[in-house]
Amino acid sequence: MENNAFYVALSLLINFDAALFQIVMLSLQVSLMAVLIAAVLGFPLGAAVALWRFPGRGGVIILLNGLMGLPPVVAGLMVYLLLSRAGPLGEFGFLFTPGAMVIAQVVLVLPILAALSRQKVEEMLGEYREQFVSLGMSRARMMPTLLWDARFALLTVLLAGFGRASAEVGAVMMVGGNIDGVTRVMTTAIVLETGKGNLPLALGLGIVLLTLVMLINAGAYMVGELTRRRTG
């Protein structure tokens, strides 16, 4: 039965099954949007923590590092309470929409991008500090320079964040509701279809998700190799 389900799953992929690819496309849209928002917020935040010295900086670094391992169900619960009718943002009706799923993934990904970019910018600041001082550059002017020079390393960080977002199930199910045609993404659909006994669709989505993870890891490896060659 499992072998037959595998062949049916391949047939769904080869024939571009509409239901399967609708789920895949929604998954990519949600995860890409979440990672983009997290990058816009997280990279400057990480660079700012690396560049400026302020009271409580050590606590901020500990918080960012700790939130890298934030349990997805806790993130989902936080966003659920925020967006529920009794929550501060309940009036906007975001709960059980793709927007709520984006917010949940941003909560998970942003600490990863901020913490890792902070480490990289701090390393590069140590290398370039004398040059910056000799040029009389302010910290505000250093930030875009350091972020641009670290772009290849940050691209690897970005891929890691996308991998975390695309593989998430608990948080997005809590705030998205796994509604068919509206908020059903690959991870939640795999759980649902397996429970229903629809193994071909679950396997087809699993193959796509596994391929996506492999491509992300391959991309991160190639970016890392390119960075090492450029830096010698």
N, C-alpha and C positions, 0 to 999 in steps of 0.2 A: 504493500500500500504506500509506503514511504517513497519507494522508487517511482511509482506512478505519479505521486504528488510532485516529485522533483521534475519529472518530464512535463507535467502540466504547467508547472511554474515557469519552466524555460519557454514553453509555448506562449504563455502570457507575455513574457518579456519580448520574445521575437515578434509577436503580432501587435506589440504596442497596445496592450489592453488598456482601455480608457480609464477604468476604475483605478487600476494600479498606478498609472502615470499621473492621474489627478492627485493622488496621495503623495507621490514623489515630488511633484512640482510644488505643492503646498508646503511640504517639508523643507524644500530648498529655499522657498521664499521667506518662510518664517525664520529659519536659521541664518540666512544671509543678512536679513534685516537686523536681527538681534546682534550679530557680530559687528555689523557696520556701526550701529549705535554704541555698542560697548567699546569699539575702537576709538570713536570720536570722543567719548568721555574718558575712557581708561588710559589711553596713551598720554594725553596731557596731564592727567592726574598722577600717573606714575612718574613722569618727568618732573613735575612740580615737587613731589615728595623727595626726589633725588637731589634737586637743585637747592631748595630752600631749607633753612634750619629754623624751626619754630617749636614752641613748647608743645609737648605731646607727640612729637614726630615719631619717636620710638613706638608709641602706642598705635599710631596710624599704620606703621609698617607691620606690626604684629597682627593688627586687625585684617589688613589686606592679605597677608600670608595665611592667616587662619581661615578667611573666607574662601580661599582657593579650594578648600575641601568641604564647602558648605553642602550638606545633604540636600539633594534635589527636592525631597518631600517637604523639608523645612522651608526652602525657597518658595515652593508652590503654596504652602500654607500662608506664608507672609503675603504673597501677592493676592491670594484668594481673599484674605481678610481686608486687604487694601481696596480691592475692587468689588467686594460684595456689597449688597444694598445698604448694609449697616456701616460700611467702611467709608473713609473720607473721599474716595473716588467712585463710590457706587452710583452716583447720579449720572455718570457718563456712559454707563452700560457696557463697559469693556469686558466684563466677565463672560466666559464661554464664547469668545471671539478670537480670531488669529492675533489681534492686538494684545490680548492678555497673554497669549503664548509667547509672543515676542518679549513682553516685559519680564516674564518668568525666566526666559533664556538670558536676557540681559543681566538680570540679577546674578545668575550663575557664572556668566562669562566675564563680566566686568572686573571682578577681583583678580581673575587670572591674568588678564591683559595688563591691569594696573600694576600688580605685584611684579610680574616678569619684566615689564618695560622699566619699572623703577630700578631693578637690579642692573639691567643692561645700560641704562643712561648713567647710573652711578659709576659703573665700570669705565665707560667712555669719558666721563668727566675727570676721572683720575688721570687718564692719558692726555687729555687736552687742556687741563687746567692752566698750565703755564702759558700756553698760546692764547687762551682767552683773556688771561690777566694782562698779558703784554699788549693785546688789542683793546683793552679797556671795555670789554663786552659785559653788559649787564646779564643777570640770570634770565631775564625775559627774552633777550636776544640769543642766549645760549640754547634755550629749549628747542626751537625749530631746527637749529643747526645739528644738535645732538640726535634729535628724532630722525632727521633725514639721513644722517650718517649711519644710523643704526637700522635703516629701513629693511635690510635683508634679514637681520635677526628678528625684527619685529614682525616680518612676514611669517616667519616660523611660529612666532607666538600667536599670530592671527589664525594660522591653520590649526594650531592646538585648540584655540577657542572655538573654532568652527566644528572641530571634531567633538568637543564636549557638548555643544549645542545640538548638533544633529543626532547624537546618540541618546539624548535625554528623553525620558518617558514619564517619570513620576510627576514632576512639576507641571508639564504641559497637559497631562491628563487631568490634573486637579483644577486647573484654571481654564482649560479649553473644553473639557467635557467629552472629547472624542466624538463629536457630532459628524455623522456621515455627510461628506460634501462640503463641510464648513470648517471643522477644526480637526479632522482626522489626519494625522501625519504617520510617517512610516513606523515609528516605534510603538505608538498607541494602537495602530492598526494590526501590527504583528501580534500584540497581546490579545486583542479582541478576536481576530480571525483564528488564532490558535485555540482559544477557548471555545469557539463555535465549531471547531473541527474543519475549518476551511484551510487545510494545509497548503494547497497550491498557491493561493494568494499570499499567505503568510511567508512561504518559502520564497516566492518571487520578490517580495519586499525585503526579505532578509538578504537575498543575493544583492539587491541594489544597495542596501545599507552597508553590507560588508565591502562591496566594491568601492563605495564612497569613502569608507574608512581607510581602505588600502591606498586609494588615490591621495588622500590627505597626508598619510604617512610618507608616501613616495615624494609628494611635493615638499614636505618639510625636510626630508633627507636631501633632496636636490638643492634646496635653498641653503641648507647648512653646508653642503659641499662647495657651493658657489661662494659662500661667505668665507670659508676657510681658504679657498684659492685666492680670493681677492686680498685677504689680509696676510697671505703667506704662511 
